[in-house]
């Protein structure tokens, strides 16, 4: 059985991962958008290098309790998929820009 401290640590790790992913992914789904707004509010008042983890932990614990561990797991899985799609789009754009600049054409 997972105790409260371990649950808080896991929730914190999940929220740190979500925060990192959200900084790279355009949030289209309202379920993720409200997490993003909550994190923006928490992080807006905190210096970058000092005191981030305590508010992050508190926000993560509250969200973990409100949404449940399953929702966080589903969100992380969805964000991984969206991040992979984002990187594919960026790679395709770079290949396209390179081929336009160099005169080479690739069959897609």
Secondary structure as GFF3:
##gff-version 3
##sequence-region A 1 108
A	DSSP	alpha_helix	4	22	.	.	.	ID=ss1
A	DSSP	alpha_helix	30	44	.	.	.	ID=ss2
A	DSSP	alpha_helix	52	67	.	.	.	ID=ss3
A	DSSP	alpha_helix	69	102	.	.	.	ID=ss4
###
